[in-house]
């Protein structure tokens, strides 16, 4: 045991992130089972771990010479990129608020930490469009208020201990979402926040317990509250093993990272409130008119949530009622119109796939084995490189076994998602899907070549011809009738299925079987 700290400098901040991450990992499942709000999908502990992993990894990468402000800024950016779910979004904004508060400081004394706790509480509350009491927001407020109420000159250890005790006391208080919590229970995000404060108390006190002792301390912090929640069993629900309903509208979770100005981000938050719930747009400007934001919403209109100004990356959409029986599935696509049907069919969907987005979706499946379905050669190469960048910390924690399937285009991806065998091992399933894709006949063609392409592709005995319309084809509706006529001439008994893909290229994607 080292001496207790009188102030928090950059090394102490880095130790806090590492200590808090390991403590939260040790109670992740206990926190997951507490998860009831905003959706009872049993992943808040996991989401908080993955978000904090992004912060801790970025803090490590900042290097040993980074000062307090630089270290906190790096951690905030790492948390923003790594944020998962509603709880992770709130945590990332809270860390950003901490970074803004410590800018220009070399260390934090007791008064400085009190200021930081206040900034953290304000940042957490600012992260959500419609704050709900009885959640992590209430817990962060209580911790900040308790620290402010101490007499001037109180030592650093007293500030942390008092804030932690006040936060712990909020667990189990009435939640505004009483129908969800049935008038009882502990908010999972609030429980995770208490673990983070308890970790800070150990760092400030100079304690560095080993993994087993750290796990015992973290569980002791939650105490009987977590045990009582775990005892309620199936009532808690879990989207990963049987979903029990969504609080408010929206069966799909949409998340992405956005580069845009503050005005655009503020306008986006208001527009998202019209298409969904659990709305969060967090981040900040790096300069006038340019900033980095993480966007989260539960919605039934994913395209409405994606109609935004600015540049998007890590665009991931998944059904809140997903399952991890057997292998998880990550579907890549460049066709916005296919996002919703793929997600509702059980895939974690990555639109305009990038490496970080694919790695994020792999983890978000919650599966130990994951099939990644590229939509073209470029996304296949990106999938192979996924996890080498900012998502490596999340993948290291989740440790999934990933298999990139040899799907060639959106039609292969659609077929693979529709024909996957739930419960089958990833390797066995991938081999079957690849055999099916290798035998499939598809053509990507320009708008003017669509009719001629039908004659090259379609055979008299075909049963189904699938047509995925790109943006240019959607603007020229007559092309569909011409394609239908060409199919009727080539295979009179074939059914024509038309899908509005909306992709930039190709103009038309044809498949026959």
C-alpha positions in Angstrom: 0.0 0.0 0.0 1.4 3.4 -1.0 0.8 6.7 0.8 -2.6 8.4 0.3 -2.6 11.1 -2.4 -3.0 14.8 -1.7 -3.6 15.5 -5.3 -4.4 13.8 -8.6 -1.8 14.2 -11.4 -1.6 12.5 -14.8 -0.1 9.2 -13.5 -2.9 9.0 -10.9 -5.6 9.7 -13.5 -4.1 6.9 -15.7 -4.2 4.5 -12.7 -7.8 5.5 -12.0 -8.9 4.6 -15.6 -7.0 1.2 -15.4 -8.2 0.4 -11.9 -11.8 1.4 -12.7 -11.7 -0.7 -15.9 -10.5 -3.8 -14.1 -13.0 -3.3 -11.3 -15.9 -2.9 -13.7 -14.8 -5.9 -15.8 -15.0 -8.0 -12.6 -18.6 -7.0 -11.9 -19.8 -6.6 -15.6 -22.2 -9.5 -15.4 -23.7 -8.3 -12.1 -24.2 -4.8 -13.6 -25.7 -6.3 -16.8 -28.4 -8.1 -14.8 -29.4 -4.8 -13.3 -30.2 -3.4 -16.7 -33.8 -2.3 -17.0 -33.7 1.2 -18.5 -34.1 2.4 -21.2 -34.3 -1.1 -22.6 -34.1 -4.3 -20.6 -31.3 -5.8 -22.8 -28.8 -6.7 -20.1 -25.8 -5.0 -21.6 -25.2 -1.8 -19.6 -22.3 -3.3 -17.7 -20.8 -4.5 -21.0 -21.3 -1.1 -22.6 -19.7 0.8 -19.8 -16.7 -1.6 -19.8 -16.2 -1.2 -23.6 -16.5 2.6 -23.3 -14.1 2.8 -20.4 -11.8 0.5 -22.3 -11.6 3.0 -25.1 -10.7 5.8 -22.6 -8.1 3.6 -20.8 -6.4 2.5 -24.1 -6.2 6.1 -25.3 -4.8 7.2 -22.0 -2.1 4.5 -22.3 -1.3 5.5 -25.9 -0.9 9.2 -24.8 2.5 8.2 -23.4 4.2 8.6 -20.0 5.1 12.2 -20.5 1.5 13.4 -21.2 0.3 16.0 -18.7 -3.0 15.9 -16.8 -4.9 17.9 -19.5 -3.5 16.0 -22.4 -4.2 12.7 -20.8 -7.8 13.5 -20.0 -8.3 14.9 -23.5 -7.0 11.6 -25.0 -9.2 9.6 -22.7 -12.2 11.6 -23.6 -11.6 11.1 -27.3 -11.1 7.3 -26.7 -14.3 7.1 -24.8 -16.2 9.0 -27.5 -15.0 6.5 -30.2 -15.5 3.5 -28.0 -18.9 4.5 -26.5 -21.5 1.8 -26.5 -25.2 2.1 -25.8 -27.0 4.9 -24.0 -25.0 4.3 -20.8 -21.7 4.5 -22.7 -22.7 7.7 -24.5 -23.4 9.3 -21.1 -20.1 8.0 -19.7 -18.1 9.4 -22.7 -19.7 12.8 -22.3 -18.9 12.8 -18.5 -15.3 12.0 -19.3 -15.2 14.8 -21.9 -16.6 17.2 -19.2 -13.8 16.1 -16.9 -11.2 16.8 -19.6 -12.5 20.3 -20.2 -12.5 21.0 -16.5 -8.8 19.9 -16.0 -7.5 21.7 -19.1 -4.5 23.8 -18.1 -4.1 22.1 -14.7 -1.1 20.0 -13.7 -2.9 18.3 -10.8 -6.2 18.3 -8.9 -6.5 19.1 -5.2 -9.6 18.5 -3.1 -11.3 21.7 -4.4 -10.3 20.9 -8.0 -11.8 17.4 -7.7 -15.0 18.9 -6.4 -15.1 21.0 -9.5 -14.5 18.0 -11.6 -17.3 16.0 -10.0 -19.6 18.9 -10.7 -18.5 19.0 -14.3 -18.9 15.3 -14.6 -22.5 15.5 -13.3 -23.3 18.3 -15.7 -21.7 16.5 -18.6 -23.7 13.3 -17.9 -26.9 15.2 -17.8 -26.1 17.2 -21.0 -25.6 13.9 -22.9 -29.3 13.0 -23.1 -32.1 14.8 -24.8 -34.7 13.7 -22.2 -33.0 13.3 -18.7 -34.6 10.6 -16.5 -34.2 10.7 -12.7 -33.3 7.6 -10.7 -30.5 6.9 -13.2 -26.8 7.6 -13.4 -27.7 11.3 -13.7 -29.2 11.3 -10.2 -26.2 9.4 -8.8 -23.7 11.8 -10.4 -25.6 14.8 -9.1 -25.6 13.3 -5.6 -21.9 12.7 -5.6 -21.2 16.2 -6.8 -23.5 17.8 -4.2 -22.0 15.8 -1.4 -18.5 17.0 -2.3 -19.6 20.6 -2.5 -21.2 20.4 0.9 -17.9 19.5 2.7 -16.3 22.4 4.6 -13.4 24.3 2.8 -10.1 22.6 3.3 -11.4 19.0 3.5 -8.7 16.6 2.4 -8.9 14.8 -1.0 -9.6 11.5 0.5 -12.7 12.9 2.3 -14.0 14.4 -0.9 -13.8 11.0 -2.7 -15.2 9.0 0.2 -18.1 11.4 0.7 -18.9 11.5 -3.0 -18.8 7.7 -3.2 -21.1 7.2 -0.2 -23.6 9.7 -1.5 -23.6 8.0 -4.9 -24.1 4.6 -3.3 -27.0 5.9 -1.3 -28.9 6.7 -4.4 -29.0 3.1 -5.7 -32.5 1.7 -5.3 -34.3 5.1 -5.1 -37.5 5.4 -7.1 -37.0 5.6 -10.8 -39.1 7.8 -13.1 -39.6 4.8 -15.3 -41.7 3.0 -12.7 -43.4 0.7 -15.1 -40.0 -0.6 -16.2 -38.6 -1.1 -12.7 -41.9 -2.1 -11.1 -41.2 0.4 -8.4 -37.9 -1.3 -7.3 -34.5 -2.1 -8.5 -31.2 -0.5 -9.2 -30.3 1.5 -12.3 -27.4 -0.3 -14.0 -25.6 2.8 -15.2 -25.8 4.3 -11.7 -24.3 1.0 -10.2 -21.5 1.2 -12.7 -20.8 4.8 -11.8 -20.6 3.9 -8.1 -17.9 1.3 -9.0 -15.9 4.0 -10.8 -16.0 6.3 -7.8 -15.0 3.4 -5.5 -12.0 2.8 -7.7 -11.0 6.4 -7.4 -11.2 6.2 -3.7 -8.8 3.2 -3.7 -6.4 5.1 -6.0 -6.5 8.2 -3.8 -6.1 6.1 -0.7 -2.9 4.5 -2.2 -4.4 1.0 -2.3 -3.6 -1.3 -5.2 -5.3 -4.7 -4.5 -4.8 -7.7 -6.8 -7.4 -8.9 -9.2 -9.2 -11.2 -6.7 -9.3 -8.5 -4.0 -10.4 -5.9 -6.6 -13.3 -8.0 -7.7 -14.3 -8.6 -4.0 -14.2 -4.9 -3.3 -16.2 -4.1 -6.4 -18.9 -6.6 -5.5 -18.9 -5.4 -1.9 -19.6 -1.9 -3.2 -22.7 -3.0 -4.9 -23.5 -5.3 -2.0 -27.0 -6.8 -1.5 -28.5 -4.5 -4.2 -27.0 -6.5 -7.1 -27.8 -9.8 -5.4 -31.5 -8.7 -5.0 -31.7 -7.7 -8.6 -30.1 -10.9 -9.8 -32.7 -12.8 -7.8 -35.5 -11.3 -9.8 -34.4 -13.5 -12.7 -36.3 -13.6 -16.0 -38.2 -10.4 -15.1 -35.1 -8.5 -16.0 -35.1 -9.6 -19.6 -32.2 -9.7 -22.0 -32.1 -8.9 -25.6 -29.2 -11.3 -25.9 -31.3 -14.2 -24.6 -34.9 -13.2 -25.1 -36.1 -9.6 -25.2 -38.9 -8.4 -22.9 -39.9 -5.2 -24.6 -38.7 -1.7 -25.2 -39.4 1.4 -23.1 -40.8 3.8 -25.6 -40.7 3.5 -29.4 -38.0 2.0 -31.5 -36.9 -1.5 -32.0 -33.6 -0.6 -33.6 -30.5 1.0 -32.1 -28.6 3.3 -34.4 -25.2 4.6 -33.5 -22.5 6.5 -35.4 -19.7 9.0 -35.1 -20.4 12.3 -36.8 -18.1 15.1 -37.8 -20.1 18.3 -37.9 -20.4 21.8 -36.3 -22.1 22.4 -33.0 -25.2 24.0 -34.6 -25.7 21.0 -36.8 -25.3 18.6 -33.9 -27.8 20.6 -31.8 -30.3 20.5 -34.7 -29.7 16.8 -35.2 -30.6 16.1 -31.5 -34.0 17.8 -32.0 -34.7 15.9 -35.3 -33.8 12.6 -33.6 -36.4 13.2 -30.9 -39.0 13.1 -33.7 -37.9 9.7 -34.9 -37.0 7.8 -31.7 -36.2 7.7 -28.1 -33.0 7.4 -25.9 -31.6 10.2 -28.0 -28.0 11.3 -27.3 -25.7 13.5 -29.4 -22.5 14.0 -27.4 -19.0 15.4 -28.1 -17.9 18.9 -28.9 -16.3 21.3 -31.3 -12.6 21.1 -32.0 -12.8 24.5 -33.7 -15.5 26.8 -35.2 -17.9 24.8 -37.3 -16.1 21.4 -36.8 -16.4 18.9 -34.1 -16.7 15.2 -33.3 -20.0 13.7 -31.9 -21.3 10.3 -31.0 -24.9 9.8 -31.9 -27.3 7.3 -30.4 -31.1 6.7 -30.8 -33.6 3.9 -30.5 -35.9 4.1 -33.5 -38.1 2.3 -36.1 -36.8 4.7 -38.8 -33.1 4.2 -39.2 -32.9 6.1 -42.4 -34.5 9.1 -40.7 -31.8 8.9 -38.0 -29.1 8.8 -40.7 -30.4 11.8 -42.8 -27.9 14.2 -41.2 -25.4 16.9 -42.2 -21.7 16.2 -41.8 -19.6 13.1 -42.3 -20.6 9.8 -40.6 -18.4 6.8 -39.7 -18.9 3.7 -37.6 -22.5 3.6 -38.7 -24.0 0.6 -36.8 -27.6 -0.5 -36.6 -28.9 -3.5 -34.7 -32.2 -4.9 -33.4 -32.7 -4.4 -29.7 -34.3 -7.9 -29.7 -31.2 -9.6 -31.1 -30.0 -13.0 -30.0 -26.6 -14.7 -29.6 -27.7 -18.3 -30.0 -24.8 -19.6 -32.0 -22.8 -17.3 -34.2 -23.4 -13.6 -34.4 -23.7 -12.0 -37.8 -22.3 -8.6 -39.0 -23.7 -7.5 -42.3 -21.9 -4.9 -44.4 -23.8 -2.9 -46.9 -23.5 0.3 -49.0 -27.3 0.3 -49.6 -29.1 2.4 -47.0 -32.4 0.8 -48.0 -31.2 -2.6 -46.9 -30.1 -1.5 -43.4 -33.5 -2.0 -41.8 -34.4 -5.4 -43.2 -30.9 -6.8 -42.4 -31.1 -5.5 -38.8 -34.6 -6.8 -38.3 -33.4 -10.2 -39.6 -30.9 -10.3 -36.7 -27.7 -8.9 -38.1 -25.6 -6.1 -36.7 -25.4 -3.9 -39.8 -22.6 -1.7 -40.8 -23.5 0.9 -43.4 -20.5 2.2 -45.6 -18.2 -0.2 -43.7 -15.0 1.0 -42.1 -12.7 -1.0 -39.9 -13.8 0.6 -36.6 -17.4 0.1 -37.5 -17.0 -3.5 -38.3 -15.0 -4.2 -35.1 -17.7 -2.3 -33.1 -20.5 -4.4 -34.7 -18.6 -7.6 -34.0 -18.5 -6.8 -30.3 -22.1 -5.6 -30.3 -23.4 -9.0 -31.4 -22.5 -10.2 -28.0 -21.5 -13.5 -29.5 -18.3 -15.6 -29.0 -18.3 -16.5 -32.7 -19.1 -13.9 -35.3 -19.5 -14.2 -39.1 -18.7 -11.0 -41.0 -20.4 -10.6 -44.3 -18.6 -8.2 -46.7 -20.5 -6.6 -49.5 -17.6 -6.1 -51.9 -13.8 -6.6 -52.2 -13.1 -3.3 -50.4 -15.2 -4.2 -47.3 -13.6 -7.6 -47.2 -10.2 -6.0 -47.0 -11.5 -3.6 -44.3 -13.0 -6.5 -42.4 -9.7 -8.3 -42.4 -8.0 -5.2 -40.8 -10.8 -4.5 -38.3 -9.6 -4.2 -34.7 -6.1 -2.9 -35.5 -7.1 0.7 -34.6 -9.2 2.3 -31.9 -11.4 -0.7 -31.4 -8.6 -3.1 -30.4 -9.4 -2.6 -26.7 -13.0 -3.6 -27.1 -12.1 -6.7 -29.2 -9.4 -7.7 -26.7 -12.1 -7.6 -23.9 -14.8 -9.4 -25.9 -12.4 -11.9 -27.4 -14.7 -13.1 -30.2 -13.7 -15.6 -32.8 -14.3 -13.9 -36.2 -14.7 -15.5 -39.6 -14.9 -13.2 -42.7 -17.2 -15.0 -45.1 -16.6 -14.7 -48.9 -19.8 -12.8 -49.7 -19.4 -10.6 -52.8 -22.3 -8.2 -52.8 -25.5 -7.2 -51.1 -27.5 -10.1 -52.6 -25.0 -12.5 -51.1 -25.3 -10.7 -47.8 -29.1 -10.8 -47.9 -29.1 -14.5 -48.7 -26.5 -15.3 -46.0 -28.5 -13.4 -43.3 -31.8 -15.1 -44.4 -30.3 -18.6 -44.7 -28.1 -18.7 -41.6 -28.8 -21.6 -39.2 -29.3 -20.4 -35.7 -27.2 -22.4 -33.2 -24.8 -23.7 -35.8 -21.1 -23.2 -35.3 -19.5 -20.4 -37.2 -17.1 -22.4 -39.2 -19.7 -24.9 -40.3 -22.1 -22.1 -41.1 -19.6 -20.1 -43.1 -18.7 -23.0 -45.3 -22.3 -23.6 -46.2 -22.9 -19.9 -46.9 -19.8 -19.7 -49.1 -20.9 -22.7 -51.1 -24.3 -21.0 -51.7 -22.7 -17.7 -52.7 -20.3 -19.4 -55.1 -23.2 -21.0 -56.9 -25.3 -17.8 -57.0 -25.6 -15.8 -60.2 -25.5 -12.0 -59.8 -24.7 -9.0 -62.0 -23.9 -5.4 -61.1 -24.9 -3.2 -64.0 -25.3 0.4 -65.1 -28.8 1.8 -65.6 -28.8 1.6 -69.4 -27.6 -2.0 -69.4 -30.3 -3.4 -67.1 -32.5 -5.0 -69.7 -29.6 -6.6 -71.6 -28.2 -7.9 -68.4 -31.4 -9.8 -67.6 -31.0 -11.7 -70.8 -27.4 -12.6 -69.9 -28.3 -13.6 -66.3 -31.7 -15.1 -66.2 -32.4 -18.7 -67.3 -35.8 -20.2 -68.3 -36.1 -22.4 -65.2 -35.3 -19.6 -62.7 -37.9 -19.2 -59.9 -36.8 -15.8 -58.4 -35.1 -12.7 -59.8 -34.0 -10.1 -57.3 -33.4 -6.5 -58.2 -31.7 -4.1 -55.9 -32.2 -0.5 -57.2 -29.5 2.0 -56.6 -30.0 5.8 -56.3 -30.0 6.4 -60.0 -32.5 3.6 -60.7 -34.8 4.9 -57.9 -34.9 8.2 -59.7 -35.9 6.4 -63.0 -38.9 4.2 -62.0 -39.6 3.1 -65.6 -36.5 0.9 -65.4 -38.4 -1.5 -63.1 -41.1 -2.2 -65.6 -38.5 -2.7 -68.3 -36.6 -5.2 -66.1 -39.9 -7.0 -65.3 -40.7 -7.3 -69.0 -37.2 -8.7 -69.7 -37.5 -11.3 -66.9 -41.0 -12.3 -68.2 -39.4 -12.9 -71.6 -36.5 -14.9 -70.3 -38.3 -16.9 -67.4 -42.1 -16.5 -67.6 -42.7 -18.2 -64.3 -40.1 -16.3 -62.2 -41.1 -14.0 -59.4 -39.4 -10.6 -59.5 -38.5 -9.1 -56.1 -37.6 -5.4 -56.1 -35.7 -3.8 -53.3 -35.0 -0.1 -52.9 -31.3 -0.2 -52.0 -30.4 3.5 -52.7 -26.7 2.7 -53.1 -24.5 5.0 -55.2 -23.1 2.1 -57.1 -24.1 -0.1 -58.9 -27.2 1.4 -60.5 -28.8 -2.0 -60.5 -27.8 -5.3 -58.8 -29.4 -8.4 -60.3 -29.6 -11.9 -58.9 -31.3 -15.0 -60.2 -31.9 -18.5 -58.9 
